[in-house]
Amino acid sequence: MAEALILDSEAVNALAQPTARRVLAERASTILRVAHNKRALIRVPAPVLAEVSRGVRHDSAINHLLNNPGVRVVDLDRVAAQQAGQMLARLKLSSAHAIDAFVVAIALQFDTAVIATGDPDDIRRLAAPFPKIGVFAL
Amino acid sequence: MGQPAAKLSVSVPGELAEAVRKRVGAKGLSGFVARALAHELEREGVGALLSELEEQLGTPSKADLARARKAWPKR
């Protein structure tokens, strides 16, 4: 199912407000450029929206990004949700890490994927058993 | 439930048509074309986003691009 760049919450926030988050946005746009050159899909896991949606004024920038036809939201389905639960159980992590686990489980739906994240340590732990997932720290 | 299908009539070079039919067969043609069109529209959207970002932030350096490429797992 192709290659994908998966945007975690920091990547979404940075790309939505590039001048307000310049350093993170530069890094996010660099991995976006590489993904585009590789013809990879750009995807935002739906659970990430719970971390980035914070009210009308803030959300207009987020919605502008999400309305781009090249940036698509992937819904969380039953398989991915249960995979995420198994990842948390394996690492003895609480459900405070559920959104990170959902992000990794959705990345697993692609042939290969890179997760662009501001939280690389937790994502790397969760993704460690899966060589087809790369992590790009913003 | 999916959206109703729309019929499109398009012309493509004969060699391309032959290569696609060989690849997906007559029955798989609509799905293949639909995926290709969707992917192309997505790519145009990302291209436009990158143009906006690079206008505001500048072009990434070669070193930064090399670091980003390293994040990609081998297929």
Backbone of each chain as ProteinMPNN parsed JSONL, in Angstrom:
{"seq_chain_A": "MAEALILDSEAVNALAQPTARRVLAERASTILRVAHNKRALIRVPAPVLAEVSRGVRHDSAINHLLNNPGVRVVDLDRVAAQQAGQMLARLKLSSAHAIDAFVVAIALQFDTAVIATGDPDDIRRLAAPFPKIGVFAL", "coords_chain_A": {"N_chain_A": [[0.83, -1.22, 0.0], [1.937, 1.247, -0.748], [4.26, 3.986, 0.0], [4.568, 6.105, 2.858], [4.507, 9.302, 4.462], [4.036, 9.959, 7.749], [2.384, 12.231, 9.707], [2.932, 13.374, 12.869], [1.691, 15.038, 15.87], [3.324, 17.377, 16.404], [4.456, 17.821, 13.933], [2.218, 18.375, 12.366], [1.288, 20.722, 13.631], [3.506, 22.383, 13.175], [3.667, 22.522, 10.364], [1.25, 23.698, 9.872], [1.479, 26.197, 11.011], [3.856, 27.73, 10.027], [5.505, 30.036, 10.306], [5.279, 30.729, 12.942], [6.395, 28.607, 14.23], [9.118, 28.196, 13.454], [11.658, 26.727, 13.384], [10.949, 24.03, 13.803], [9.185, 23.819, 11.687], [10.86, 24.124, 9.493], [12.289, 21.754, 9.597], [10.193, 19.934, 9.332], [9.254, 20.616, 6.793], [11.403, 19.835, 5.304], [11.464, 16.997, 5.51], [9.05, 16.6, 4.344], [9.57, 17.453, 1.721], [11.388, 15.459, 0.936], [9.71, 13.229, 1.075], [7.857, 13.9, -0.893], [9.5, 13.851, -3.168], [9.964, 11.146, -3.23], [7.562, 10.221, -4.01], [5.802, 9.574, -2.017], [2.887, 9.061, 0.052], [1.106, 11.497, 2.004], [0.108, 11.506, 5.251], [-2.161, 11.937, 7.993], [-2.739, 10.602, 11.063], [-5.984, 10.067, 12.389], [-6.315, 10.152, 15.272], [-4.348, 11.989, 16.041], [-5.481, 14.423, 15.64], [-6.855, 14.953, 17.925], [-4.922, 15.935, 19.551], [-4.108, 18.267, 18.361], [-6.23, 19.922, 17.796], [-7.633, 22.711, 19.058], [-9.502, 24.702, 19.357], [-11.395, 27.355, 17.789], [-9.827, 29.581, 16.695], [-7.178, 28.635, 16.614], [-7.607, 26.295, 15.206], [-8.164, 27.021, 12.588], [-5.834, 27.286, 11.111], [-4.899, 24.676, 11.225], [-6.988, 23.37, 9.91], [-6.747, 24.507, 7.401], [-4.375, 23.328, 6.527], [-5.193, 20.63, 6.553], [-7.137, 20.67, 4.634], [-5.773, 20.659, 2.327], [-5.434, 18.874, -0.679], [-3.451, 16.969, -0.763], [-2.827, 16.164, 1.767], [-3.909, 13.856, 3.828], [-6.32, 12.559, 6.106], [-6.149, 9.669, 8.111], [-8.427, 7.382, 9.212], [-8.882, 5.768, 12.387], [-9.028, 2.354, 12.618], [-10.543, -0.765, 13.683], [-8.625, -2.847, 13.64], [-6.144, -1.476, 13.72], [-6.447, -0.122, 16.143], [-6.517, -2.212, 17.963], [-4.013, -3.349, 17.51], [-2.445, -1.27, 18.46], [-3.066, -1.341, 21.167], [-1.897, -3.787, 21.812], [0.789, -3.165, 21.414], [1.221, -1.305, 23.462], [0.8, -2.951, 25.659], [2.907, -4.764, 25.364], [5.114, -3.189, 25.918], [4.538, -2.44, 28.424], [3.244, 0.017, 28.833], [1.199, 2.808, 29.797], [-2.197, 3.893, 29.002], [-1.785, 6.534, 28.545], [-0.008, 6.792, 26.549], [-1.402, 6.188, 24.332], [-2.09, 7.594, 21.953], [0.373, 7.882, 20.623], [0.84, 5.17, 20.125], [-1.314, 4.61, 18.429], [-0.549, 6.121, 16.239], [1.749, 4.754, 15.371], [0.61, 2.27, 14.769], [-1.06, 2.946, 12.645], [0.865, 3.744, 10.821], [1.882, 1.274, 10.183], [0.188, 0.319, 8.29], [1.146, 0.828, 5.814], [3.481, 0.113, 3.091], [6.122, 0.99, 3.544], [6.989, 3.452, 5.982], [7.561, 6.748, 7.251], [7.621, 8.355, 10.311], [7.066, 11.579, 11.213], [7.964, 13.366, 13.939], [7.716, 15.133, 17.071], [8.306, 13.827, 19.27], [10.355, 11.743, 19.499], [11.504, 9.683, 21.077], [9.549, 8.072, 22.444], [8.032, 7.222, 20.246], [9.975, 5.835, 18.804], [10.493, 3.709, 20.545], [8.048, 2.346, 20.484], [7.933, 1.716, 17.782], [10.09, 0.118, 17.357], [10.079, -2.785, 16.913], [9.448, -2.914, 14.229], [10.796, -2.903, 11.233], [10.042, -1.613, 8.914], [9.215, 0.868, 9.508], [10.314, 4.151, 9.809], [11.727, 6.798, 11.802], [11.546, 10.249, 12.079], [13.007, 12.806, 13.682], [11.793, 15.889, 14.708]], "CA_chain_A": [[0.0, 0.0, 0.0], [2.731, 2.466, -0.969], [5.063, 4.58, 1.065], [3.856, 7.254, 3.437], [5.029, 10.136, 5.543], [2.986, 10.093, 8.753], [2.615, 13.461, 10.477], [2.507, 13.389, 14.266], [1.092, 16.337, 16.207], [4.255, 18.505, 16.244], [4.631, 18.057, 12.502], [0.996, 19.043, 11.897], [1.304, 22.097, 14.146], [4.58, 23.15, 12.533], [3.32, 22.795, 8.962], [0.071, 24.576, 9.849], [1.87, 27.555, 11.421], [5.309, 27.652, 9.808], [6.31, 31.168, 10.775], [5.24, 30.737, 14.411], [7.211, 27.476, 14.71], [10.024, 28.195, 12.31], [12.685, 25.673, 13.368], [10.252, 22.757, 13.582], [8.592, 23.844, 10.349], [11.932, 23.883, 8.513], [12.57, 20.307, 9.593], [9.015, 19.234, 8.788], [9.158, 20.818, 5.343], [12.487, 19.057, 4.686], [11.029, 15.602, 5.344], [7.948, 16.645, 3.362], [10.204, 17.532, 0.402], [11.929, 14.124, 0.629], [8.554, 12.352, 0.825], [7.296, 14.27, -2.207], [10.418, 13.334, -4.192], [9.804, 9.694, -3.272], [6.153, 9.964, -4.378], [5.118, 8.998, -0.854], [1.632, 9.68, 0.48], [1.225, 12.275, 3.237], [-1.064, 11.094, 6.013], [-2.293, 12.35, 9.394], [-3.645, 9.696, 11.782], [-7.088, 10.821, 12.995], [-6.145, 10.462, 16.705], [-3.486, 13.166, 16.201], [-6.322, 15.63, 15.645], [-7.241, 15.233, 19.318], [-3.818, 16.677, 20.184], [-3.819, 19.545, 17.705], [-7.434, 20.753, 17.667], [-7.723, 23.393, 20.353], [-10.426, 25.849, 19.342], [-11.63, 27.909, 16.458], [-8.753, 30.417, 16.151], [-6.044, 27.749, 16.343], [-7.958, 25.234, 14.257], [-8.267, 27.456, 11.189], [-4.558, 26.945, 10.451], [-4.875, 23.213, 11.095], [-7.945, 22.992, 8.863], [-6.17, 24.912, 6.109], [-3.436, 22.259, 6.153], [-5.918, 19.377, 6.298], [-7.947, 20.822, 3.423], [-4.918, 20.438, 1.161], [-5.78, 17.535, -1.196], [-2.336, 16.031, -0.614], [-2.631, 15.82, 3.186], [-5.174, 13.181, 4.12], [-6.469, 11.993, 7.449], [-6.449, 8.229, 8.123], [-9.231, 7.018, 10.385], [-8.426, 4.637, 13.198], [-9.98, 1.246, 12.531], [-10.472, -1.748, 14.77], [-7.348, -3.587, 13.597], [-5.066, -0.602, 14.194], [-6.659, 0.173, 17.568], [-6.12, -3.387, 18.756], [-2.545, -3.447, 17.411], [-1.891, -0.256, 19.362], [-3.196, -1.871, 22.527], [-0.884, -4.838, 22.002], [2.103, -2.492, 21.545], [1.293, -0.735, 24.816], [0.928, -4.059, 26.61], [4.251, -5.346, 25.239], [6.083, -2.292, 26.558], [4.002, -2.091, 29.749], [2.97, 1.458, 28.852], [-0.193, 3.117, 30.112], [-2.914, 4.468, 27.863], [-1.321, 7.898, 28.283], [0.765, 6.719, 25.301], [-2.272, 5.578, 23.314], [-2.055, 8.271, 20.644], [1.621, 7.468, 19.965], [0.661, 3.794, 19.633], [-2.21, 4.675, 17.261], [0.245, 6.651, 15.117], [2.604, 3.664, 14.88], [-0.257, 1.237, 14.178], [-1.512, 3.433, 11.33], [2.047, 3.682, 9.933], [2.056, -0.124, 9.772], [-0.718, 0.003, 7.174], [1.817, 1.138, 4.542], [4.636, -0.757, 2.817], [7.121, 1.606, 4.43], [6.505, 4.765, 6.427], [8.37, 7.542, 8.172], [6.8, 9.169, 11.208], [7.701, 12.847, 11.58], [7.442, 13.56, 15.285], [8.474, 15.897, 18.054], [8.419, 12.943, 20.435], [10.955, 10.566, 18.853], [11.882, 8.58, 21.969], [8.412, 7.162, 22.64], [7.66, 6.618, 18.955], [11.011, 4.833, 18.466], [10.279, 2.503, 21.381], [6.873, 1.62, 19.977], [8.154, 1.255, 16.397], [11.336, -0.668, 17.3], [9.984, -4.116, 16.287], [8.948, -2.84, 12.852], [11.849, -2.276, 10.415], [9.519, -0.827, 7.789], [8.875, 2.212, 9.984], [11.408, 5.037, 10.201], [11.3, 7.929, 12.653], [12.273, 11.491, 11.801], [12.82, 13.717, 14.822], [11.733, 17.309, 14.335]], "C_chain_A": [[0.862, 1.268, 0.0], [3.529, 2.926, 0.244], [4.311, 5.79, 1.604], [4.735, 8.016, 4.41], [3.863, 10.367, 6.497], [3.32, 11.313, 9.613], [2.042, 13.309, 11.878], [2.115, 14.829, 14.632], [2.048, 17.523, 16.016], [4.442, 18.845, 14.773], [3.406, 18.781, 11.93], [0.994, 20.503, 12.356], [2.339, 22.958, 13.416], [4.219, 23.495, 11.086], [2.122, 23.728, 8.85], [0.448, 26.024, 10.165], [3.382, 27.722, 11.271], [6.09, 28.845, 10.34], [6.325, 31.252, 12.296], [6.13, 29.645, 15.004], [8.301, 27.204, 13.687], [10.989, 27.007, 12.269], [12.04, 24.306, 13.085], [9.678, 22.69, 12.16], [9.651, 23.61, 9.277], [12.232, 22.397, 8.431], [11.399, 19.529, 8.965], [8.927, 19.417, 7.277], [10.281, 20.075, 4.623], [12.057, 17.609, 4.481], [9.842, 15.537, 4.366], [8.503, 16.684, 1.939], [10.73, 16.153, -0.019], [10.778, 13.161, 0.296], [7.957, 12.631, -0.553], [8.182, 13.715, -3.323], [10.31, 11.816, -4.33], [8.4, 9.272, -3.709], [5.393, 9.289, -3.236], [3.822, 9.758, -0.569], [1.877, 10.44, 1.789], [-0.052, 12.022, 4.043], [-0.992, 11.589, 7.462], [-3.221, 11.348, 10.077], [-4.733, 10.501, 12.504], [-6.876, 11.099, 14.491], [-5.252, 11.672, 16.978], [-4.324, 14.44, 16.29], [-6.789, 15.974, 17.054], [-6.153, 16.04, 20.029], [-3.629, 18.066, 19.59], [-5.038, 20.458, 17.573], [-7.719, 21.402, 19.012], [-8.629, 24.617, 20.326], [-10.366, 26.571, 18.019], [-10.428, 28.666, 15.903], [-7.558, 29.556, 15.731], [-6.387, 26.786, 15.202], [-8.039, 25.717, 12.814], [-6.971, 27.139, 10.446], [-4.459, 25.438, 10.229], [-5.801, 22.785, 9.944], [-7.449, 23.376, 7.473], [-5.206, 23.835, 5.618], [-4.198, 20.993, 5.743], [-6.821, 19.456, 5.065], [-7.102, 20.706, 2.154], [-5.192, 19.027, 0.622], [-4.658, 16.508, -1.037], [-2.097, 15.588, 0.818], [-3.928, 15.178, 3.661], [-5.161, 12.529, 5.492], [-6.82, 10.509, 7.312], [-7.23, 7.922, 9.391], [-8.619, 5.831, 11.11], [-9.454, 3.522, 13.078], [-9.71, 0.236, 13.654], [-9.119, -2.463, 14.816], [-6.232, -2.73, 14.183], [-5.215, -0.314, 15.691], [-6.207, -1.008, 18.426], [-4.607, -3.617, 18.69], [-1.885, -2.472, 18.385], [-1.958, -0.741, 20.808], [-2.145, -2.937, 22.819], [0.517, -4.236, 22.155], [2.276, -1.943, 22.951], [1.512, -1.843, 25.843], [2.348, -4.63, 26.589], [5.287, -4.5, 25.985], [5.651, -1.873, 27.969], [3.798, -0.571, 29.883], [1.493, 1.683, 29.152], [-0.885, 3.707, 28.881], [-2.622, 5.953, 27.679], [-0.517, 7.946, 26.974], [-0.087, 6.22, 24.135], [-2.152, 6.272, 21.96], [-0.76, 7.937, 19.902], [1.465, 6.072, 19.367], [-0.281, 3.768, 18.423], [-1.43, 5.153, 16.025], [1.104, 5.537, 14.512], [1.747, 2.601, 14.184], [-0.765, 1.68, 12.801], [-0.34, 3.439, 10.343], [2.253, 2.271, 9.392], [1.158, -0.511, 8.596], [-0.057, 0.225, 5.812], [3.013, 0.204, 4.343], [5.84, -0.296, 3.627], [6.56, 2.973, 4.823], [7.559, 5.424, 7.29], [7.404, 8.363, 9.012], [7.602, 10.42, 11.558], [7.11, 13.275, 12.912], [8.337, 14.458, 16.135], [8.756, 15.068, 19.297], [9.107, 11.635, 20.003], [11.238, 9.399, 19.798], [10.738, 7.575, 22.13], [8.025, 6.469, 21.336], [8.69, 5.549, 18.57], [10.827, 3.562, 19.278], [9.138, 1.667, 20.816], [7.134, 1.009, 18.598], [9.348, 0.309, 16.282], [11.17, -2.053, 16.649], [9.663, -4.08, 14.79], [9.963, -2.127, 11.947], [11.309, -1.442, 9.261], [9.069, 0.57, 8.224], [10.149, 2.959, 10.376], [10.855, 6.179, 11.036], [12.176, 9.123, 12.321], [11.964, 12.468, 12.924], [12.819, 15.158, 14.345], [12.606, 18.138, 15.253]], "O_chain_A": [[0.539, 2.243, 0.678], [3.476, 2.346, 1.329], [3.522, 6.415, 0.896], [5.59, 7.446, 5.087], [2.827, 10.905, 6.105], [4.41, 11.407, 10.176], [0.836, 13.139, 12.059], [2.2, 15.728, 13.796], [1.63, 18.568, 15.518], [4.57, 20.014, 14.409], [3.543, 19.688, 11.109], [0.731, 21.408, 11.564], [2.076, 24.113, 13.084], [4.439, 24.619, 10.636], [1.983, 24.458, 7.869], [-0.171, 26.961, 9.66], [4.101, 27.841, 12.263], [7.227, 28.684, 10.784], [7.271, 31.781, 12.88], [6.567, 29.75, 16.15], [8.389, 26.111, 13.128], [11.123, 26.353, 11.235], [12.517, 23.538, 12.25], [9.69, 21.638, 11.522], [9.374, 22.969, 8.263], [12.406, 21.845, 7.345], [11.596, 18.601, 8.181], [8.569, 18.484, 6.558], [10.131, 19.72, 3.454], [12.259, 17.049, 3.403], [9.66, 14.546, 3.658], [7.969, 16.024, 1.048], [10.552, 15.728, -1.16], [10.868, 12.38, -0.651], [7.599, 11.708, -1.285], [7.679, 13.172, -4.306], [10.535, 11.265, -5.408], [8.1, 8.08, -3.765], [4.455, 8.526, -3.468], [3.683, 10.935, -0.904], [2.745, 10.07, 2.579], [-1.156, 12.292, 3.571], [0.079, 11.652, 8.066], [-4.39, 11.254, 9.703], [-4.434, 11.502, 13.156], [-7.225, 12.186, 14.95], [-5.378, 12.312, 18.022], [-3.928, 15.413, 16.932], [-7.083, 17.131, 17.354], [-6.433, 16.746, 20.998], [-3.057, 18.946, 20.234], [-4.891, 21.643, 17.271], [-8.011, 20.715, 19.991], [-8.523, 25.481, 21.197], [-9.424, 26.422, 17.24], [-10.035, 28.431, 14.76], [-7.003, 29.724, 14.646], [-5.552, 26.504, 14.343], [-7.986, 24.898, 11.897], [-7.007, 26.763, 9.275], [-3.996, 24.982, 9.184], [-5.437, 21.949, 9.117], [-7.695, 22.67, 6.495], [-5.216, 23.471, 4.442], [-3.892, 20.37, 4.726], [-7.222, 18.429, 4.518], [-7.636, 20.658, 1.046], [-5.183, 18.072, 1.398], [-4.895, 15.307, -1.165], [-1.254, 14.726, 1.065], [-4.927, 15.865, 3.871], [-4.142, 12.024, 5.963], [-7.673, 10.134, 6.507], [-6.759, 8.17, 10.501], [-7.929, 5.003, 10.515], [-10.626, 3.721, 13.4], [-8.779, 0.381, 14.447], [-8.543, -2.659, 15.887], [-5.468, -3.188, 15.033], [-4.223, -0.269, 16.418], [-5.596, -0.827, 19.479], [-3.99, -4.025, 19.674], [-0.9, -2.802, 19.045], [-1.011, -0.567, 21.575], [-1.578, -2.993, 23.911], [1.331, -4.738, 22.93], [3.335, -2.09, 23.561], [2.305, -1.696, 26.774], [2.923, -4.939, 27.632], [6.212, -5.029, 26.602], [6.31, -1.061, 28.619], [4.135, 0.032, 30.902], [0.645, 0.86, 28.808], [-0.251, 3.981, 27.863], [-3.151, 6.574, 26.756], [-0.365, 9.008, 26.369], [0.44, 5.871, 23.079], [-2.114, 5.605, 20.926], [-0.782, 7.73, 18.688], [1.9, 5.818, 18.244], [-0.07, 2.989, 17.494], [-1.629, 4.652, 14.918], [1.177, 5.395, 13.291], [2.123, 2.094, 13.127], [-0.881, 0.858, 11.893], [-0.531, 3.168, 9.157], [2.74, 2.093, 8.276], [1.357, -1.559, 7.981], [-0.618, -0.14, 4.779], [3.497, -0.415, 5.29], [6.491, -1.089, 4.306], [5.765, 3.568, 4.095], [8.342, 4.759, 7.968], [6.483, 8.988, 8.486], [8.688, 10.329, 12.131], [5.908, 13.518, 13.016], [9.55, 14.525, 15.937], [9.366, 15.545, 20.254], [8.526, 10.556, 20.122], [11.216, 8.244, 19.371], [10.937, 6.37, 21.971], [7.727, 5.275, 21.324], [8.325, 4.485, 18.071], [10.987, 2.459, 18.755], [9.244, 0.447, 20.688], [6.631, -0.069, 18.28], [9.589, -0.246, 15.21], [12.049, -2.463, 15.892], [9.613, -5.132, 14.153], [9.993, -0.897, 11.896], [12.046, -0.641, 8.685], [8.598, 1.359, 7.405], [10.954, 2.469, 11.167], [9.664, 6.486, 10.982], [13.402, 9.017, 12.288], [10.825, 12.902, 13.1], [13.742, 15.593, 13.657], [12.685, 19.356, 15.097]]}, "seq_chain_B": "MGQPAAKLSVSVPGELAEAVRKRVGAKGLSGFVARALAHELEREGVGALLSELEEQLGTPSKADLARARKAWPKR", "coords_chain_B": {"N_chain_B": [[-20.146, 3.216, 2.429], [-19.423, 3.683, -0.98], [-18.84, 6.517, -3.201], [-21.004, 7.302, -6.024], [-19.938, 6.094, -9.221], [-18.336, 8.001, -11.809], [-18.373, 8.385, -15.314], [-15.601, 8.731, -17.432], [-14.179, 9.919, -20.416], [-11.197, 9.49, -21.909], [-8.209, 10.279, -23.762], [-5.277, 8.558, -24.485], [-1.773, 7.967, -25.22], [-1.239, 5.302, -27.561], [0.694, 3.306, -26.931], [0.94, 3.597, -24.188], [-1.639, 2.943, -23.325], [-1.674, 0.258, -24.06], [0.335, -0.789, -22.436], [-0.77, -0.359, -19.902], [-3.121, -1.894, -19.988], [-1.969, -4.398, -20.233], [-0.764, -4.584, -17.805], [-2.845, -4.412, -15.849], [-5.136, -5.552, -16.906], [-8.364, -5.584, -18.617], [-10.521, -5.381, -16.843], [-9.433, -4.297, -14.55], [-8.83, -1.748, -15.163], [-10.315, 0.673, -14.616], [-10.079, 0.996, -11.829], [-7.309, 1.241, -11.593], [-6.786, 3.582, -13.049], [-8.299, 5.392, -11.55], [-6.902, 5.355, -9.104], [-4.444, 6.352, -9.967], [-5.148, 8.936, -10.83], [-6.078, 10.037, -8.423], [-3.728, 9.946, -6.924], [-2.114, 11.677, -8.378], [-3.484, 14.109, -8.085], [-3.168, 14.418, -5.348], [-0.395, 14.711, -5.242], [-0.051, 17.124, -6.573], [-1.253, 18.796, -4.725], [0.481, 18.552, -2.501], [2.775, 19.526, -3.685], [2.035, 22.208, -4.046], [1.768, 22.976, -1.371], [4.42, 22.676, -0.517], [5.627, 24.669, -2.048], [4.472, 26.967, -0.9], [5.509, 26.717, 1.714], [8.268, 26.828, 1.262], [8.521, 29.32, 0.272], [8.075, 30.813, 2.54], [9.956, 29.838, 4.347], [12.324, 29.289, 3.096], [14.624, 27.305, 1.074], [15.332, 23.885, 1.803], [18.557, 22.875, 3.083], [21.251, 21.015, 1.468], [22.443, 19.289, 3.278], [20.5, 18.999, 5.265], [18.485, 17.788, 3.776], [19.762, 15.386, 3.173], [19.962, 14.261, 5.696], [17.266, 13.886, 6.257], [16.582, 12.061, 4.277], [17.886, 9.815, 5.211], [16.231, 8.924, 7.191], [14.42, 7.343, 6.012], [13.16, 4.079, 5.745], [14.661, 1.094, 4.344], [13.244, -0.549, 1.527]], "CA_chain_B": [[-20.705, 3.202, 1.077], [-18.622, 4.538, -1.847], [-19.592, 7.482, -4.009], [-21.312, 6.747, -7.342], [-18.851, 6.277, -10.183], [-18.604, 8.854, -12.963], [-17.656, 7.884, -16.49], [-14.759, 9.712, -18.113], [-13.601, 9.433, -21.665], [-9.9, 10.17, -22.059], [-7.337, 9.745, -24.816], [-3.871, 8.417, -24.05], [-0.978, 7.355, -26.286], [-1.526, 3.881, -27.747], [1.658, 2.456, -26.204], [0.607, 3.673, -22.759], [-2.87, 2.155, -23.143], [-1.325, -1.16, -24.167], [1.112, -1.148, -21.235], [-1.667, -0.399, -18.737], [-3.994, -3.077, -20.12], [-1.13, -5.57, -19.979], [-0.446, -4.576, -16.371], [-4.001, -4.585, -14.951], [-6.266, -6.206, -17.578], [-9.466, -4.663, -18.931], [-11.392, -5.18, -15.666], [-8.763, -3.502, -13.509], [-8.424, -0.441, -15.707], [-10.949, 1.816, -13.932], [-9.461, 1.153, -10.505], [-5.936, 1.713, -11.78], [-6.838, 4.994, -13.47], [-8.805, 6.182, -10.412], [-5.8, 5.508, -8.137], [-3.426, 7.225, -10.562], [-5.653, 10.317, -10.803], [-6.098, 10.491, -7.024], [-2.346, 10.167, -6.5], [-1.606, 12.871, -9.056], [-4.089, 15.277, -7.421], [-2.498, 14.561, -4.05], [0.962, 15.23, -5.472], [-0.164, 18.557, -6.881], [-1.542, 19.482, -3.458], [1.71, 18.609, -1.698], [3.675, 20.449, -4.39], [1.61, 23.58, -3.726], [2.115, 23.212, 0.039], [5.874, 22.865, -0.446], [5.945, 26.0, -2.591], [4.109, 27.946, 0.152], [6.441, 26.588, 2.842], [9.619, 27.258, 0.885], [8.452, 30.778, 0.143], [8.149, 31.388, 3.891], [11.065, 29.315, 5.163], [13.524, 29.055, 2.295], [14.805, 25.939, 0.57], [16.165, 23.094, 2.722], [19.948, 22.681, 2.654], [21.554, 19.641, 1.04], [22.743, 18.487, 4.478], [19.215, 18.674, 5.909], [17.793, 16.814, 2.927], [20.454, 14.092, 3.323], [19.557, 13.721, 7.01], [15.867, 13.439, 6.142], [16.549, 10.834, 3.451], [18.355, 8.686, 6.038], [15.138, 8.433, 8.061], [13.532, 6.45, 5.268], [13.606, 2.683, 5.817], [14.856, 0.383, 3.065], [12.065, -1.374, 1.166]], "C_chain_B": [[-19.907, 4.164, 0.19], [-19.493, 5.522, -2.616], [-19.918, 6.852, -5.362], [-20.185, 7.052, -8.326], [-19.283, 7.225, -11.294], [-17.805, 8.298, -14.134], [-16.862, 9.014, -17.117], [-14.281, 9.099, -19.414], [-12.298, 10.195, -21.877], [-9.127, 9.525, -23.205], [-5.917, 9.677, -24.285], [-3.091, 7.803, -25.218], [-1.203, 5.843, -26.333], [-0.598, 2.971, -26.948], [1.349, 2.426, -24.717], [-0.63, 2.826, -22.469], [-2.553, 0.666, -23.141], [-0.593, -1.618, -22.897], [0.201, -1.267, -20.013], [-2.576, -1.618, -18.804], [-3.229, -4.351, -19.797], [-0.902, -5.714, -18.468], [-1.661, -4.961, -15.525], [-5.184, -5.32, -15.591], [-7.414, -5.221, -17.756], [-10.315, -4.368, -17.696], [-10.756, -4.292, -14.598], [-8.457, -2.089, -13.937], [-9.015, 0.732, -14.924], [-10.304, 2.066, -12.572], [-8.063, 1.724, -10.608], [-5.92, 3.202, -12.123], [-7.305, 5.872, -12.309], [-7.682, 6.411, -9.394], [-4.739, 6.474, -8.668], [-3.87, 8.693, -10.517], [-5.638, 10.873, -9.382], [-4.682, 10.814, -6.557], [-1.789, 11.443, -7.125], [-2.186, 14.138, -8.427], [-3.441, 15.518, -6.058], [-1.114, 15.18, -4.237], [0.93, 16.719, -5.8], [-0.415, 19.355, -5.613], [-0.29, 19.619, -2.609], [2.721, 19.554, -2.352], [3.328, 21.9, -4.07], [1.957, 23.93, -2.282], [3.614, 23.473, 0.176], [6.278, 24.235, -0.983], [5.649, 27.085, -1.557], [5.139, 27.932, 1.268], [7.814, 27.143, 2.471], [9.665, 28.767, 0.626], [8.642, 31.442, 1.513], [9.426, 31.021, 4.624], [12.378, 29.193, 4.411], [13.632, 27.582, 1.91], [15.663, 25.155, 1.554], [17.585, 22.921, 2.179], [20.154, 21.232, 2.219], [21.805, 18.74, 2.249], [21.444, 18.071, 5.175], [18.434, 17.639, 5.099], [18.425, 15.426, 3.075], [20.055, 13.445, 4.645], [18.127, 13.168, 6.929], [15.783, 12.146, 5.326], [16.955, 9.612, 4.264], [17.258, 8.118, 6.926], [14.308, 7.384, 7.347], [14.023, 5.018, 5.329], [13.786, 2.09, 4.426], [13.609, -0.457, 2.796], [12.459, -2.83, 1.075]], "O_chain_B": [[-19.727, 5.327, 0.55], [-20.714, 5.383, -2.675], [-19.196, 5.963, -5.813], [-19.563, 8.114, -8.276], [-20.453, 7.252, -11.675], [-16.693, 7.801, -13.957], [-17.375, 10.116, -17.311], [-14.014, 7.9, -19.491], [-12.307, 11.419, -22.008], [-9.367, 8.372, -23.565], [-5.419, 10.64, -23.701], [-3.685, 7.188, -26.104], [-1.338, 5.187, -25.3], [-1.042, 1.986, -26.359], [1.471, 1.391, -24.061], [-0.665, 2.082, -21.489], [-3.087, -0.094, -22.333], [-0.867, -2.691, -22.359], [0.376, -2.163, -19.188], [-2.783, -2.3, -17.8], [-3.762, -5.267, -19.171], [-0.855, -6.823, -17.935], [-1.533, -5.748, -14.586], [-6.135, -5.675, -14.894], [-7.441, -4.161, -17.13], [-10.777, -3.241, -17.514], [-11.454, -3.621, -13.839], [-7.889, -1.312, -13.17], [-8.301, 1.682, -14.601], [-10.019, 3.207, -12.211], [-7.67, 2.582, -9.817], [-5.145, 3.976, -11.561], [-6.776, 6.964, -12.101], [-7.522, 7.518, -8.88], [-4.207, 7.301, -7.928], [-3.075, 9.581, -10.206], [-5.244, 12.016, -9.154], [-4.455, 11.819, -5.885], [-1.073, 12.2, -6.468], [-1.474, 15.127, -8.254], [-3.198, 16.658, -5.663], [-0.713, 16.065, -3.481], [1.788, 17.479, -5.353], [0.129, 20.445, -5.433], [-0.027, 20.688, -2.057], [3.433, 20.288, -1.666], [4.217, 22.723, -3.848], [2.389, 25.048, -1.998], [4.028, 24.379, 0.899], [7.168, 24.884, -0.435], [6.448, 27.998, -1.353], [5.593, 28.982, 1.721], [8.445, 27.84, 3.265], [10.713, 29.4, 0.747], [9.281, 32.488, 1.629], [9.927, 31.803, 5.432], [13.431, 29.012, 5.022], [12.85, 26.739, 2.351], [16.627, 25.699, 2.092], [17.788, 22.833, 0.968], [19.363, 20.347, 2.543], [21.425, 17.569, 2.245], [21.307, 16.931, 5.619], [17.807, 16.738, 5.656], [17.721, 14.416, 3.1], [19.837, 12.235, 4.713], [17.832, 12.105, 7.476], [15.005, 11.249, 5.65], [16.446, 8.513, 4.046], [17.338, 6.97, 7.363], [13.577, 6.623, 7.982], [15.18, 4.751, 5.001], [13.154, 2.521, 3.462], [13.001, -1.004, 3.716], [11.617, -3.68, 0.785]]}, "name": "protein", "num_of_chains": 2, "seq": "MAEALILDSEAVNALAQPTARRVLAERASTILRVAHNKRALIRVPAPVLAEVSRGVRHDSAINHLLNNPGVRVVDLDRVAAQQAGQMLARLKLSSAHAIDAFVVAIALQFDTAVIATGDPDDIRRLAAPFPKIGVFALMGQPAAKLSVSVPGELAEAVRKRVGAKGLSGFVARALAHELEREGVGALLSELEEQLGTPSKADLARARKAWPKR"}
